[in-house]
Amino acid sequence: ERGSVLYEVAPLGAFRVVVLVDERDVAAVAPGQTGSLVLAAHPGEPLPIRLETVTDVAQSGEGATVFRVEGRLEQTPE
């Protein structure tokens, strides 16, 4: 439709990862922790991430209570 956003461009060096963590598992998650992100398109290439924030407020998602966890990629993929 005319005037609609066709696409958005993201900076290549600043990818943000957002994960919804079930309330049963959120106690094991904290800012500063590191981990790996595995994408379905590249299952053999785990990407290192560092967690930055965990929300204090839970949100309801598909019948479960989940917490929003944000992190950043440690390395930019090719």
All heavy atoms as TSV, in Angstrom:
chain	resi	resn	atom	element	x	y	z
A	1	GLU	N	N	0.852	-1.165	0.000
A	1	GLU	CA	C	0.000	0.000	0.000
A	1	GLU	C	C	0.900	1.231	0.000
A	1	GLU	O	O	1.916	1.265	0.694
A	1	GLU	CB	C	-0.892	-0.059	1.242
A	1	GLU	CG	C	-1.834	1.093	1.354
A	1	GLU	CD	C	-2.773	0.903	2.540
A	1	GLU	OE1	O	-3.332	-0.205	2.666
A	1	GLU	OE2	O	-2.898	1.847	3.301
A	2	ARG	N	N	0.540	2.227	-0.756
A	2	ARG	CA	C	1.332	3.443	-0.857
A	2	ARG	C	C	1.475	4.111	0.511
A	2	ARG	O	O	0.511	4.237	1.258
A	2	ARG	CB	C	0.686	4.404	-1.837
A	2	ARG	CG	C	1.544	5.590	-2.113
A	2	ARG	CD	C	0.882	6.510	-3.107
A	2	ARG	NE	N	1.774	7.622	-3.375
A	2	ARG	CZ	C	2.081	8.055	-4.562
A	2	ARG	NH1	N	1.541	7.496	-5.617
A	2	ARG	NH2	N	2.897	9.068	-4.711
A	3	GLY	N	N	2.710	4.481	0.848
A	3	GLY	CA	C	2.983	5.119	2.129
A	3	GLY	C	C	3.308	4.147	3.252
A	3	GLY	O	O	3.707	4.548	4.330
A	4	SER	N	N	3.172	2.838	3.023
A	4	SER	CA	C	3.490	1.828	4.038
A	4	SER	C	C	4.991	1.570	4.054
A	4	SER	O	O	5.678	1.742	3.051
A	4	SER	CB	C	2.782	0.511	3.735
A	4	SER	OG	O	1.390	0.676	3.790
A	5	VAL	N	N	5.484	1.129	5.201
A	5	VAL	CA	C	6.897	0.791	5.324
A	5	VAL	C	C	7.147	-0.473	4.514
A	5	VAL	O	O	6.476	-1.490	4.689
A	5	VAL	CB	C	7.282	0.556	6.802
A	5	VAL	CG1	C	8.704	0.076	6.920
A	5	VAL	CG2	C	7.063	1.834	7.598
A	6	LEU	N	N	8.117	-0.408	3.607
A	6	LEU	CA	C	8.458	-1.562	2.782
A	6	LEU	C	C	9.416	-2.484	3.529
A	6	LEU	O	O	9.252	-3.689	3.563
A	6	LEU	CB	C	9.084	-1.104	1.468
A	6	LEU	CG	C	9.468	-2.182	0.476
A	6	LEU	CD1	C	8.255	-3.031	0.109
A	6	LEU	CD2	C	10.082	-1.559	-0.764
A	7	TYR	N	N	10.448	-1.896	4.174
A	7	TYR	CA	C	11.385	-2.643	5.007
A	7	TYR	C	C	12.130	-1.662	5.891
A	7	TYR	O	O	12.108	-0.469	5.668
A	7	TYR	CB	C	12.364	-3.483	4.181
A	7	TYR	CG	C	13.228	-2.685	3.237
A	7	TYR	CD1	C	14.440	-2.161	3.671
A	7	TYR	CD2	C	12.842	-2.444	1.929
A	7	TYR	CE1	C	15.236	-1.410	2.818
A	7	TYR	CE2	C	13.633	-1.704	1.071
A	7	TYR	CZ	C	14.823	-1.194	1.521
A	7	TYR	OH	O	15.609	-0.449	0.685
A	8	GLU	N	N	12.776	-2.181	6.923
A	8	GLU	CA	C	13.581	-1.372	7.817
A	8	GLU	C	C	14.994	-1.909	7.811
A	8	GLU	O	O	15.199	-3.115	7.698
A	8	GLU	CB	C	13.016	-1.407	9.240
A	8	GLU	CG	C	11.653	-0.749	9.351
A	8	GLU	CD	C	11.122	-0.744	10.768
A	8	GLU	OE1	O	11.926	-0.858	11.714
A	8	GLU	OE2	O	9.911	-0.645	10.932
A	9	VAL	N	N	15.955	-1.023	7.937
A	9	VAL	CA	C	17.356	-1.408	7.943
A	9	VAL	C	C	17.874	-1.326	9.376
A	9	VAL	O	O	17.669	-0.338	10.063
A	9	VAL	CB	C	18.191	-0.485	7.026
A	9	VAL	CG1	C	19.649	-0.860	7.073
A	9	VAL	CG2	C	17.655	-0.551	5.601
A	10	ALA	N	N	18.536	-2.383	9.818
A	10	ALA	CA	C	19.104	-2.428	11.172
A	10	ALA	C	C	20.615	-2.268	11.074
A	10	ALA	O	O	21.224	-2.737	10.117
A	10	ALA	CB	C	18.762	-3.747	11.842
A	11	PRO	N	N	21.237	-1.630	12.059
A	11	PRO	CA	C	22.698	-1.530	12.046
A	11	PRO	C	C	23.334	-2.916	12.153
A	11	PRO	O	O	22.896	-3.746	12.953
A	11	PRO	CB	C	23.019	-0.677	13.273
A	11	PRO	CG	C	21.763	-0.529	14.034
A	11	PRO	CD	C	20.628	-1.000	13.199
A	12	LEU	N	N	24.344	-3.174	11.342
A	12	LEU	CA	C	24.953	-4.508	11.299
A	12	LEU	C	C	25.682	-4.892	12.572
A	12	LEU	O	O	25.829	-6.067	12.869
A	12	LEU	CB	C	25.914	-4.601	10.112
A	12	LEU	CG	C	25.247	-4.589	8.747
A	12	LEU	CD1	C	26.304	-4.616	7.647
A	12	LEU	CD2	C	24.319	-5.773	8.589
A	13	GLY	N	N	26.162	-3.944	13.348
A	13	GLY	CA	C	26.941	-4.273	14.525
A	13	GLY	C	C	26.166	-4.244	15.823
A	13	GLY	O	O	26.740	-4.347	16.895
A	14	ALA	N	N	24.847	-4.129	15.762
A	14	ALA	CA	C	24.088	-3.960	17.004
A	14	ALA	C	C	22.823	-4.804	17.021
A	14	ALA	O	O	21.750	-4.319	17.279
A	14	ALA	CB	C	23.742	-2.489	17.192
A	15	PHE	N	N	22.948	-6.095	16.735
A	15	PHE	CA	C	21.773	-6.960	16.790
A	15	PHE	C	C	21.364	-7.190	18.228
A	15	PHE	O	O	22.193	-7.407	19.106
A	15	PHE	CB	C	22.059	-8.312	16.127
A	15	PHE	CG	C	22.178	-8.225	14.643
A	15	PHE	CD1	C	23.397	-8.386	14.030
A	15	PHE	CD2	C	21.066	-7.974	13.857
A	15	PHE	CE1	C	23.516	-8.320	12.659
A	15	PHE	CE2	C	21.173	-7.900	12.484
A	15	PHE	CZ	C	22.404	-8.069	11.883
A	16	ARG	N	N	20.071	-7.139	18.475
A	16	ARG	CA	C	19.518	-7.367	19.804
A	16	ARG	C	C	18.740	-8.672	19.779
A	16	ARG	O	O	18.025	-8.964	18.833
A	16	ARG	CB	C	18.597	-6.217	20.177
A	16	ARG	CG	C	17.986	-6.339	21.544
A	16	ARG	CD	C	17.173	-5.128	21.862
A	16	ARG	NE	N	16.192	-4.903	20.803
A	16	ARG	CZ	C	15.004	-4.370	21.000
A	16	ARG	NH1	N	14.657	-3.961	22.179
A	16	ARG	NH2	N	14.172	-4.209	20.003
A	17	VAL	N	N	18.873	-9.459	20.825
A	17	VAL	CA	C	18.176	-10.733	20.944
A	17	VAL	C	C	17.148	-10.591	22.058
A	17	VAL	O	O	17.477	-10.145	23.158
A	17	VAL	CB	C	19.168	-11.873	21.290
A	17	VAL	CG1	C	18.436	-13.189	21.475
A	17	VAL	CG2	C	20.236	-11.991	20.220
A	18	VAL	N	N	15.895	-10.939	21.770
A	18	VAL	CA	C	14.838	-10.894	22.770
A	18	VAL	C	C	14.272	-12.302	22.916
A	18	VAL	O	O	13.890	-12.930	21.930
A	18	VAL	CB	C	13.717	-9.912	22.368
A	18	VAL	CG1	C	12.589	-9.947	23.382
A	18	VAL	CG2	C	14.264	-8.510	22.209
A	19	VAL	N	N	14.255	-12.793	24.152
A	19	VAL	CA	C	13.782	-14.146	24.442
A	19	VAL	C	C	12.721	-14.050	25.532
A	19	VAL	O	O	12.874	-13.294	26.492
A	19	VAL	CB	C	14.944	-15.044	24.931
A	19	VAL	CG1	C	14.460	-16.446	25.239
A	19	VAL	CG2	C	16.060	-15.077	23.911
A	20	LEU	N	N	11.664	-14.829	25.396
A	20	LEU	CA	C	10.658	-14.925	26.441
A	20	LEU	C	C	10.951	-16.179	27.250
A	20	LEU	O	O	10.949	-17.290	26.716
A	20	LEU	CB	C	9.255	-14.976	25.829
A	20	LEU	CG	C	8.863	-13.752	25.013
A	20	LEU	CD1	C	7.470	-13.939	24.416
A	20	LEU	CD2	C	8.935	-12.488	25.840
A	21	VAL	N	N	11.221	-15.996	28.545
A	21	VAL	CA	C	11.627	-17.097	29.431
A	21	VAL	C	C	10.468	-17.435	30.364
A	21	VAL	O	O	9.907	-16.547	31.012
A	21	VAL	CB	C	12.885	-16.708	30.240
A	21	VAL	CG1	C	13.264	-17.814	31.209
A	21	VAL	CG2	C	14.035	-16.383	29.303
A	22	ASP	N	N	10.140	-18.692	30.450
A	22	ASP	CA	C	9.066	-19.152	31.321
A	22	ASP	C	C	9.398	-18.821	32.776
A	22	ASP	O	O	10.560	-18.868	33.183
A	22	ASP	CB	C	8.894	-20.672	31.156
A	22	ASP	CG	C	7.655	-21.182	31.871
A	22	ASP	OD1	O	7.723	-21.386	33.112
A	22	ASP	OD2	O	6.630	-21.364	31.198
A	23	GLU	N	N	8.361	-18.527	33.557
A	23	GLU	CA	C	8.561	-18.141	34.958
A	23	GLU	C	C	9.276	-19.212	35.774
A	23	GLU	O	O	9.952	-18.913	36.739
A	23	GLU	CB	C	7.230	-17.779	35.613
A	23	GLU	CG	C	6.276	-18.938	35.790
A	23	GLU	CD	C	4.972	-18.541	36.447
A	23	GLU	OE1	O	4.948	-17.561	37.206
A	23	GLU	OE2	O	3.962	-19.218	36.185
A	24	ARG	N	N	9.164	-20.478	35.380
A	24	ARG	CA	C	9.843	-21.559	36.098
A	24	ARG	C	C	11.354	-21.508	35.906
A	24	ARG	O	O	12.099	-22.040	36.712
A	24	ARG	CB	C	9.318	-22.920	35.633
A	24	ARG	CG	C	7.857	-23.155	36.001
A	24	ARG	CD	C	7.356	-24.407	35.368
A	24	ARG	NE	N	7.312	-24.187	33.908
A	24	ARG	CZ	C	6.742	-24.989	33.045
A	24	ARG	NH1	N	6.192	-26.105	33.463
A	24	ARG	NH2	N	6.727	-24.717	31.758
A	25	ASP	N	N	11.816	-20.867	34.822
A	25	ASP	CA	C	13.238	-20.850	34.498
A	25	ASP	C	C	13.915	-19.498	34.735
A	25	ASP	O	O	15.135	-19.406	34.686
A	25	ASP	CB	C	13.434	-21.234	33.027
A	25	ASP	CG	C	12.873	-22.609	32.716
A	25	ASP	OD1	O	13.037	-23.518	33.553
A	25	ASP	OD2	O	12.263	-22.769	31.649
A	26	VAL	N	N	13.144	-18.452	35.003
A	26	VAL	CA	C	13.715	-17.109	35.059
A	26	VAL	C	C	14.680	-16.923	36.232
A	26	VAL	O	O	15.591	-16.092	36.161
A	26	VAL	CB	C	12.604	-16.032	35.059
A	26	VAL	CG1	C	11.927	-15.936	36.426
A	26	VAL	CG2	C	13.148	-14.700	34.585
A	27	ALA	N	N	14.571	-17.694	37.290
A	27	ALA	CA	C	15.481	-17.571	38.434
A	27	ALA	C	C	16.919	-17.918	38.052
A	27	ALA	O	O	17.864	-17.458	38.684
A	27	ALA	CB	C	15.016	-18.453	39.586
A	28	ALA	N	N	17.097	-18.686	36.991
A	28	ALA	CA	C	18.440	-19.096	36.557
A	28	ALA	C	C	19.048	-18.130	35.546
A	28	ALA	O	O	20.146	-18.365	35.056
A	28	ALA	CB	C	18.374	-20.490	35.948
A	29	VAL	N	N	18.345	-17.029	35.252
A	29	VAL	CA	C	18.791	-16.071	34.235
A	29	VAL	C	C	19.140	-14.751	34.906
A	29	VAL	O	O	18.387	-14.262	35.747
A	29	VAL	CB	C	17.676	-15.854	33.184
A	29	VAL	CG1	C	18.081	-14.837	32.159
A	29	VAL	CG2	C	17.310	-17.165	32.523
A	30	ALA	N	N	20.301	-14.165	34.528
A	30	ALA	CA	C	20.718	-12.888	35.108
A	30	ALA	C	C	21.520	-12.088	34.086
A	30	ALA	O	O	22.204	-12.662	33.236
A	30	ALA	CB	C	21.569	-13.123	36.347
A	31	PRO	N	N	21.440	-10.751	34.170
A	31	PRO	CA	C	22.257	-9.914	33.285
A	31	PRO	C	C	23.744	-10.249	33.452
A	31	PRO	O	O	24.199	-10.577	34.543
A	31	PRO	CB	C	21.959	-8.497	33.764
A	31	PRO	CG	C	20.602	-8.591	34.387
A	31	PRO	CD	C	20.565	-9.951	35.026
A	32	GLY	N	N	24.466	-10.209	32.332
A	32	GLY	CA	C	25.885	-10.512	32.348
A	32	GLY	C	C	26.208	-11.947	31.970
A	32	GLY	O	O	27.345	-12.260	31.633
A	33	GLN	N	N	25.216	-12.828	32.055
A	33	GLN	CA	C	25.450	-14.219	31.659
A	33	GLN	C	C	25.701	-14.292	30.159
A	33	GLN	O	O	25.209	-13.472	29.392
A	33	GLN	CB	C	24.248	-15.096	32.003
A	33	GLN	CG	C	24.097	-15.386	33.464
A	33	GLN	CD	C	22.886	-16.252	33.729
A	33	GLN	OE1	O	21.828	-16.057	33.145
A	33	GLN	NE2	N	23.042	-17.213	34.634
A	34	THR	N	N	26.458	-15.296	29.759
A	34	THR	CA	C	26.710	-15.512	28.343
A	34	THR	C	C	26.056	-16.820	27.916
A	34	THR	O	O	25.730	-17.668	28.744
A	34	THR	CB	C	28.222	-15.584	28.037
A	34	THR	OG1	O	28.800	-16.634	28.806
A	34	THR	CG2	C	28.905	-14.269	28.364
A	35	GLY	N	N	25.854	-16.945	26.622
A	35	GLY	CA	C	25.250	-18.151	26.093
A	35	GLY	C	C	25.421	-18.203	24.593
A	35	GLY	O	O	26.195	-17.431	24.019
A	36	SER	N	N	24.706	-19.094	23.971
A	36	SER	CA	C	24.766	-19.259	22.522
A	36	SER	C	C	23.368	-19.180	21.943
A	36	SER	O	O	22.421	-19.728	22.508
A	36	SER	CB	C	25.371	-20.607	22.153
A	36	SER	OG	O	26.703	-20.682	22.588
A	37	LEU	N	N	23.267	-18.528	20.808
A	37	LEU	CA	C	22.025	-18.438	20.059
A	37	LEU	C	C	22.191	-19.301	18.817
A	37	LEU	O	O	23.148	-19.128	18.067
A	37	LEU	CB	C	21.753	-16.984	19.650
A	37	LEU	CG	C	20.589	-16.761	18.693
A	37	LEU	CD1	C	19.269	-17.079	19.385
A	37	LEU	CD2	C	20.598	-15.327	18.190
A	38	VAL	N	N	21.279	-20.245	18.614
A	38	VAL	CA	C	21.329	-21.101	17.436
A	38	VAL	C	C	20.099	-20.791	16.592
A	38	VAL	O	O	18.964	-20.943	17.048
A	38	VAL	CB	C	21.346	-22.593	17.831
A	38	VAL	CG1	C	21.356	-23.467	16.597
A	38	VAL	CG2	C	22.557	-22.893	18.701
A	39	LEU	N	N	20.328	-20.336	15.373
A	39	LEU	CA	C	19.246	-19.991	14.462
A	39	LEU	C	C	18.870	-21.199	13.611
A	39	LEU	O	O	19.738	-21.984	13.210
A	39	LEU	CB	C	19.674	-18.839	13.553
A	39	LEU	CG	C	20.104	-17.555	14.273
A	39	LEU	CD1	C	20.635	-16.546	13.274
A	39	LEU	CD2	C	18.940	-16.978	15.062
A	40	ALA	N	N	17.589	-21.349	13.328
A	40	ALA	CA	C	17.120	-22.475	12.513
A	40	ALA	C	C	17.781	-22.480	11.142
A	40	ALA	O	O	18.038	-23.540	10.574
A	40	ALA	CB	C	15.598	-22.425	12.372
A	41	ALA	N	N	18.079	-21.299	10.596
A	41	ALA	CA	C	18.684	-21.208	9.266
A	41	ALA	C	C	20.152	-21.640	9.258
A	41	ALA	O	O	20.683	-22.018	8.217
A	41	ALA	CB	C	18.571	-19.782	8.743
A	42	HIS	N	N	20.819	-21.589	10.425
A	42	HIS	CA	C	22.239	-21.955	10.530
A	42	HIS	C	C	22.466	-22.766	11.806
A	42	HIS	O	O	23.159	-22.315	12.722
A	42	HIS	CB	C	23.120	-20.695	10.542
A	42	HIS	CG	C	23.002	-19.875	9.315
A	42	HIS	ND1	N	23.637	-20.205	8.149
A	42	HIS	CD2	C	22.303	-18.749	9.050
A	42	HIS	CE1	C	23.347	-19.295	7.220
A	42	HIS	NE2	N	22.530	-18.421	7.744
A	43	PRO	N	N	21.918	-23.976	11.889
A	43	PRO	CA	C	22.001	-24.737	13.139
A	43	PRO	C	C	23.413	-25.142	13.541
A	43	PRO	O	O	23.667	-25.382	14.710
A	43	PRO	CB	C	21.141	-25.978	12.858
A	43	PRO	CG	C	21.129	-26.092	11.376
A	43	PRO	CD	C	21.215	-24.693	10.847
A	44	GLY	N	N	24.351	-25.161	12.626
A	44	GLY	CA	C	25.717	-25.560	12.954
A	44	GLY	C	C	26.614	-24.402	13.318
A	44	GLY	O	O	27.812	-24.581	13.517
A	45	GLU	N	N	26.047	-23.194	13.413
A	45	GLU	CA	C	26.837	-22.000	13.711
A	45	GLU	C	C	26.269	-21.247	14.914
A	45	GLU	O	O	25.581	-20.246	14.765
A	45	GLU	CB	C	26.852	-21.066	12.497
A	45	GLU	CG	C	27.429	-21.691	11.252
A	45	GLU	CD	C	27.324	-20.769	10.043
A	45	GLU	OE1	O	27.342	-19.537	10.225
A	45	GLU	OE2	O	27.209	-21.299	8.932
A	46	PRO	N	N	26.532	-21.712	16.135
A	46	PRO	CA	C	26.029	-20.986	17.310
A	46	PRO	C	C	26.671	-19.604	17.413
A	46	PRO	O	O	27.854	-19.434	17.128
A	46	PRO	CB	C	26.421	-21.871	18.494
A	46	PRO	CG	C	27.471	-22.783	17.976
A	46	PRO	CD	C	27.311	-22.885	16.494
A	47	LEU	N	N	25.872	-18.602	17.786
A	47	LEU	CA	C	26.345	-17.229	17.926
A	47	LEU	C	C	26.440	-16.883	19.409
A	47	LEU	O	O	25.471	-17.072	20.156
A	47	LEU	CB	C	25.378	-16.267	17.225
A	47	LEU	CG	C	25.139	-16.521	15.734
A	47	LEU	CD1	C	23.990	-15.662	15.231
A	47	LEU	CD2	C	26.397	-16.268	14.947
A	48	PRO	N	N	27.578	-16.357	19.867
A	48	PRO	CA	C	27.715	-16.011	21.284
A	48	PRO	C	C	26.903	-14.761	21.628
A	48	PRO	O	O	26.913	-13.775	20.884
A	48	PRO	CB	C	29.214	-15.755	21.447
A	48	PRO	CG	C	29.702	-15.403	20.081
A	48	PRO	CD	C	28.807	-16.107	19.114
A	49	ILE	N	N	26.172	-14.820	22.745
A	49	ILE	CA	C	25.384	-13.675	23.205
A	49	ILE	C	C	25.698	-13.387	24.668
A	49	ILE	O	O	26.180	-14.246	25.402
A	49	ILE	CB	C	23.867	-13.903	23.041
A	49	ILE	CG1	C	23.397	-15.100	23.882
A	49	ILE	CG2	C	23.482	-14.077	21.595
A	49	ILE	CD1	C	21.901	-15.233	23.946
A	50	ARG	N	N	25.423	-12.155	25.081
A	50	ARG	CA	C	25.545	-11.734	26.482
A	50	ARG	C	C	24.219	-11.109	26.882
A	50	ARG	O	O	23.725	-10.206	26.209
A	50	ARG	CB	C	26.674	-10.725	26.659
A	50	ARG	CG	C	26.815	-10.232	28.108
A	50	ARG	CD	C	28.044	-9.385	28.314
A	50	ARG	NE	N	29.261	-10.096	28.010
A	50	ARG	CZ	C	29.898	-10.929	28.851
A	50	ARG	NH1	N	29.404	-11.135	30.054
A	50	ARG	NH2	N	31.002	-11.531	28.493
A	51	LEU	N	N	23.641	-11.598	27.989
A	51	LEU	CA	C	22.359	-11.069	28.460
A	51	LEU	C	C	22.556	-9.698	29.085
A	51	LEU	O	O	23.524	-9.475	29.808
A	51	LEU	CB	C	21.730	-12.027	29.465
A	51	LEU	CG	C	21.461	-13.441	28.954
A	51	LEU	CD1	C	20.776	-14.260	30.030
A	51	LEU	CD2	C	20.659	-13.424	27.682
A	52	GLU	N	N	21.622	-8.798	28.796
A	52	GLU	CA	C	21.717	-7.436	29.320
A	52	GLU	C	C	20.636	-7.100	30.330
A	52	GLU	O	O	20.927	-6.510	31.352
A	52	GLU	CB	C	21.662	-6.436	28.158
A	52	GLU	CG	C	22.887	-6.491	27.279
A	52	GLU	CD	C	22.879	-5.434	26.200
A	52	GLU	OE1	O	21.801	-4.921	25.849
A	52	GLU	OE2	O	23.977	-5.108	25.719
A	53	THR	N	N	19.384	-7.444	30.025
A	53	THR	CA	C	18.301	-7.090	30.951
A	53	THR	C	C	17.295	-8.223	31.078
A	53	THR	O	O	17.063	-8.982	30.147
A	53	THR	CB	C	17.536	-5.827	30.489
A	53	THR	OG1	O	16.970	-6.076	29.202
A	53	THR	CG2	C	18.428	-4.616	30.435
A	54	VAL	N	N	16.703	-8.310	32.257
A	54	VAL	CA	C	15.589	-9.211	32.519
A	54	VAL	C	C	14.493	-8.346	33.116
A	54	VAL	O	O	14.716	-7.657	34.107
A	54	VAL	CB	C	15.986	-10.327	33.524
A	54	VAL	CG1	C	14.796	-11.229	33.814
A	54	VAL	CG2	C	17.171	-11.125	33.003
A	55	THR	N	N	13.321	-8.353	32.497
A	55	THR	CA	C	12.244	-7.501	33.007
A	55	THR	C	C	11.761	-8.013	34.360
A	55	THR	O	O	11.755	-9.218	34.623
A	55	THR	CB	C	11.049	-7.452	32.042
A	55	THR	OG1	O	10.563	-8.763	31.851
A	55	THR	CG2	C	11.415	-6.826	30.732
A	56	ASP	N	N	11.357	-7.098	35.207
A	56	ASP	CA	C	10.818	-7.452	36.520
A	56	ASP	C	C	9.330	-7.774	36.438
A	56	ASP	O	O	8.784	-8.388	37.320
A	56	ASP	CB	C	11.011	-6.303	37.507
A	56	ASP	CG	C	12.476	-6.094	37.842
A	56	ASP	OD1	O	13.258	-7.051	37.720
A	56	ASP	OD2	O	12.844	-4.966	38.208
A	57	VAL	N	N	8.706	-7.321	35.360
A	57	VAL	CA	C	7.270	-7.513	35.207
A	57	VAL	C	C	7.022	-8.657	34.236
A	57	VAL	O	O	7.515	-8.658	33.115
A	57	VAL	CB	C	6.602	-6.219	34.675
A	57	VAL	CG1	C	5.108	-6.417	34.486
A	57	VAL	CG2	C	6.878	-5.066	35.621
A	58	ALA	N	N	6.251	-9.634	34.680
A	58	ALA	CA	C	5.936	-10.774	33.823
A	58	ALA	C	C	4.837	-10.382	32.848
A	58	ALA	O	O	4.023	-9.508	33.130
A	58	ALA	CB	C	5.483	-11.950	34.680
A	59	GLN	N	N	4.834	-11.014	31.709
A	59	GLN	CA	C	3.749	-10.813	30.759
A	59	GLN	C	C	3.167	-12.172	30.394
A	59	GLN	O	O	3.859	-13.182	30.438
A	59	GLN	CB	C	4.227	-10.070	29.525
A	59	GLN	CG	C	5.409	-10.689	28.810
A	59	GLN	CD	C	5.870	-9.819	27.652
A	59	GLN	OE1	O	5.120	-9.037	27.115
A	59	GLN	NE2	N	7.114	-9.974	27.280
A	60	SER	N	N	1.907	-12.180	30.073
A	60	SER	CA	C	1.249	-13.435	29.739
A	60	SER	C	C	1.457	-13.737	28.267
A	60	SER	O	O	1.242	-12.884	27.422
A	60	SER	CB	C	-0.238	-13.338	30.049
A	60	SER	OG	O	-0.879	-14.533	29.703
A	61	GLY	N	N	1.911	-14.933	27.971
A	61	GLY	CA	C	2.130	-15.317	26.587
A	61	GLY	C	C	1.644	-16.722	26.322
A	61	GLY	O	O	2.175	-17.674	26.877
A	62	GLU	N	N	0.613	-16.861	25.522
A	62	GLU	CA	C	0.072	-18.157	25.130
A	62	GLU	C	C	-0.240	-19.055	26.330
A	62	GLU	O	O	0.149	-20.219	26.361
A	62	GLU	CB	C	1.024	-18.849	24.158
A	62	GLU	CG	C	1.226	-18.086	22.872
A	62	GLU	CD	C	2.128	-18.803	21.891
A	62	GLU	OE1	O	2.355	-20.014	22.053
A	62	GLU	OE2	O	2.593	-18.138	20.964
A	63	GLY	N	N	-0.864	-18.507	27.329
A	63	GLY	CA	C	-1.281	-19.303	28.472
A	63	GLY	C	C	-0.231	-19.496	29.548
A	63	GLY	O	O	-0.477	-20.127	30.551
A	64	ALA	N	N	0.984	-18.974	29.344
A	64	ALA	CA	C	2.048	-19.106	30.337
A	64	ALA	C	C	2.533	-17.716	30.740
A	64	ALA	O	O	2.407	-16.767	29.988
A	64	ALA	CB	C	3.210	-19.905	29.760
A	65	THR	N	N	3.092	-17.622	31.931
A	65	THR	CA	C	3.691	-16.366	32.364
A	65	THR	C	C	5.153	-16.395	31.974
A	65	THR	O	O	5.884	-17.314	32.337
A	65	THR	CB	C	3.537	-16.178	33.878
A	65	THR	OG1	O	2.138	-16.202	34.190
A	65	THR	CG2	C	4.126	-14.860	34.326
A	66	VAL	N	N	5.580	-15.380	31.215
A	66	VAL	CA	C	6.948	-15.326	30.717
A	66	VAL	C	C	7.581	-13.988	31.059
A	66	VAL	O	O	6.889	-13.010	31.309
A	66	VAL	CB	C	6.995	-15.560	29.187
A	66	VAL	CG1	C	6.551	-16.970	28.838
A	66	VAL	CG2	C	6.144	-14.545	28.446
A	67	PHE	N	N	8.907	-13.959	31.098
A	67	PHE	CA	C	9.667	-12.747	31.350
A	67	PHE	C	C	10.472	-12.416	30.106
A	67	PHE	O	O	11.017	-13.308	29.454
A	67	PHE	CB	C	10.615	-12.948	32.538
A	67	PHE	CG	C	9.911	-13.010	33.858
A	67	PHE	CD1	C	9.226	-14.158	34.234
A	67	PHE	CD2	C	9.918	-11.931	34.716
A	67	PHE	CE1	C	8.574	-14.226	35.451
A	67	PHE	CE2	C	9.266	-11.985	35.933
A	67	PHE	CZ	C	8.590	-13.138	36.293
A	68	ARG	N	N	10.571	-11.132	29.796
A	68	ARG	CA	C	11.323	-10.676	28.629
A	68	ARG	C	C	12.795	-10.527	29.009
A	68	ARG	O	O	13.148	-9.791	29.921
A	68	ARG	CB	C	10.757	-9.347	28.157
A	68	ARG	CG	C	11.432	-8.780	26.938
A	68	ARG	CD	C	10.810	-7.422	26.605
A	68	ARG	NE	N	11.572	-6.746	25.596
A	68	ARG	CZ	C	11.214	-6.652	24.330
A	68	ARG	NH1	N	10.095	-7.205	23.937
A	68	ARG	NH2	N	11.970	-6.014	23.466
A	69	VAL	N	N	13.669	-11.235	28.285
A	69	VAL	CA	C	15.107	-11.185	28.505
A	69	VAL	C	C	15.746	-10.651	27.234
A	69	VAL	O	O	15.467	-11.131	26.142
A	69	VAL	CB	C	15.672	-12.590	28.828
A	69	VAL	CG1	C	17.180	-12.542	29.003
A	69	VAL	CG2	C	14.997	-13.152	30.073
A	70	GLU	N	N	16.585	-9.611	27.372
A	70	GLU	CA	C	17.253	-9.020	26.216
A	70	GLU	C	C	18.751	-9.230	26.308
A	70	GLU	O	O	19.325	-9.221	27.386
A	70	GLU	CB	C	16.965	-7.525	26.131
A	70	GLU	CG	C	15.518	-7.211	25.846
A	70	GLU	CD	C	15.275	-5.746	25.631
A	70	GLU	OE1	O	16.209	-5.022	25.188
A	70	GLU	OE2	O	14.153	-5.296	25.899
A	71	GLY	N	N	19.359	-9.430	25.148
A	71	GLY	CA	C	20.800	-9.606	25.083
A	71	GLY	C	C	21.351	-9.045	23.779
A	71	GLY	O	O	20.603	-8.595	22.919
A	72	ARG	N	N	22.661	-9.074	23.639
A	72	ARG	CA	C	23.342	-8.592	22.435
A	72	ARG	C	C	24.279	-9.685	21.926
A	72	ARG	O	O	24.843	-10.448	22.706
A	72	ARG	CB	C	24.197	-7.365	22.746
A	72	ARG	CG	C	23.382	-6.178	23.164
A	72	ARG	CD	C	23.378	-5.144	22.086
A	72	ARG	NE	N	22.552	-4.039	22.526
A	72	ARG	CZ	C	21.622	-3.492	21.771
A	72	ARG	NH1	N	21.437	-3.907	20.557
A	72	ARG	NH2	N	20.898	-2.502	22.224
A	73	LEU	N	N	24.431	-9.719	20.612
A	73	LEU	CA	C	25.390	-10.639	20.018
A	73	LEU	C	C	26.795	-10.162	20.365
A	73	LEU	O	O	27.091	-8.965	20.282
A	73	LEU	CB	C	25.220	-10.697	18.503
A	73	LEU	CG	C	23.953	-11.361	17.989
A	73	LEU	CD1	C	23.929	-11.305	16.467
A	73	LEU	CD2	C	23.859	-12.793	18.453
A	74	GLU	N	N	27.659	-11.075	20.741
A	74	GLU	CA	C	29.045	-10.738	21.069
A	74	GLU	C	C	29.872	-10.536	19.792
A	74	GLU	O	O	30.842	-9.797	19.801
A	74	GLU	CB	C	29.682	-11.868	21.895
A	74	GLU	CG	C	28.997	-12.062	23.240
A	74	GLU	CD	C	29.648	-11.231	24.318
A	74	GLU	OE1	O	30.604	-11.693	24.921
A	74	GLU	OE2	O	29.171	-10.102	24.531
A	75	GLN	N	N	29.489	-11.220	18.719
A	75	GLN	CA	C	30.166	-11.104	17.446
A	75	GLN	C	C	29.121	-10.927	16.368
A	75	GLN	O	O	28.060	-11.529	16.440
A	75	GLN	CB	C	30.991	-12.349	17.123
A	75	GLN	CG	C	32.075	-12.657	18.117
A	75	GLN	CD	C	32.699	-14.028	17.866
A	75	GLN	OE1	O	32.258	-14.780	17.024
A	75	GLN	NE2	N	33.739	-14.333	18.632
A	76	THR	N	N	29.427	-10.125	15.363
A	76	THR	CA	C	28.485	-9.921	14.262
A	76	THR	C	C	28.668	-11.047	13.254
A	76	THR	O	O	29.779	-11.290	12.784
A	76	THR	CB	C	28.750	-8.573	13.580
A	76	THR	OG1	O	28.662	-7.539	14.569
A	76	THR	CG2	C	27.746	-8.310	12.491
A	77	PRO	N	N	27.570	-11.742	12.908
A	77	PRO	CA	C	27.685	-12.822	11.926
A	77	PRO	C	C	27.953	-12.262	10.529
A	77	PRO	O	O	27.651	-11.105	10.246
A	77	PRO	CB	C	26.313	-13.506	11.979
A	77	PRO	CG	C	25.403	-12.482	12.528
A	77	PRO	CD	C	26.219	-11.583	13.404
A	78	GLU	N	N	28.534	-13.097	9.688
A	78	GLU	CA	C	28.830	-12.663	8.317
A	78	GLU	C	C	27.573	-12.583	7.492
A	78	GLU	O	O	26.655	-13.264	7.678
A	78	GLU	CB	C	29.804	-13.652	7.685
A	78	GLU	CG	C	31.055	-13.770	8.498
A	78	GLU	CD	C	32.302	-13.724	7.649
A	78	GLU	OE1	O	32.207	-13.608	6.427
A	78	GLU	OE2	O	33.373	-13.795	8.235
